[in-house]
Amino acid sequence: MPRMPRKPSGSGYYHVVSRGIGKQVLFEETEDYERYLETLRRFLPENSISLIAYCLMENHVHLLVHADSGLKRAMCGNYFWIL
């Protein structure tokens, strides 16, 4: 059963989590982490999203972001998961 859409945050802050399927490793080398962060640096400002904090683990990612207009546009394009 599909999940219901999340309600927009009243504060504009969101905790975004991305995990590898079946605990698959997302980042194998230092360059993988660097490329992911560079992608975020390019993408987030284009979409009026501010990165507050992040934690990149081998098989998952935690992002704390602020987005006044919500994350709908970003999540629809799956831009957060581009490696």
N, C-alpha and C positions, 0 to 999 in steps of 0.2 A: 504494500500500500504506500503510495507517495506521501511524503510529509507535507503538512500545511505550510504555506509561506510564513516566514518570520515577520513579526511586527517590526516596523522601523523603530530604532532606538530613539528615545526622547532626548538623550544627551548627544547623540551622533557618534558615540564610541561603540566599536564592534570588536569582538574577539573572533578572529578568523583562524580556523584550523584546517590544515590539509594533510592527509595521511596517504602513504603509499598503499596500494591495494594489497591486501594480505601481508601487511608489514614490509612491503617491498622497499628496498633502499632507494631513496631519492637522490642523495648526495654521496657520491663515491670518492670524490677528490676535492681538494680545496677550491679548485677552479669552478666546480659545480655550485658551491655556496656563493662564490663571487659573482657568477653569472646570474644567479637568482636575485641577489641583491641589486645588481645593476639593472635588471629588468624591472624590479620594483621602483628603483630611482627614476626610471624613464616613464613608467606607466602611471604611477600614483598621481603625480602633479597634473598630468593630462586629464585626469578624471576627478580633480578637486578632492583628492583623498590624501590625508596626512598620515605618515607612519609614525606612531608614537613609540612603539617598542616591538621587538621581534626576538624569537628564539628559533633557530634552525637546528633541528636534530637530524640524525642520520636518516630516519624514515618518516619524519613529520615536521610540520612547520606551525608555529604559533605567531600570529600577528595581532597587535593592538593598533587599530586604525581609527581615525576620525573622519567622518564623511557627513557633511551637513545634509546632503540630499539623499543619503542612504547608499547602499551598495548594489542596488538592483542592476544598474548598467554594467558594473564591473563583474558581478557574479554571472550575469547572463552570457558574457563573453568568455568566462573562465580565465580571465587575464591573470588572476593571482597564481594560477598553477602552471604558467608558462616557465619551462626550464630551458 
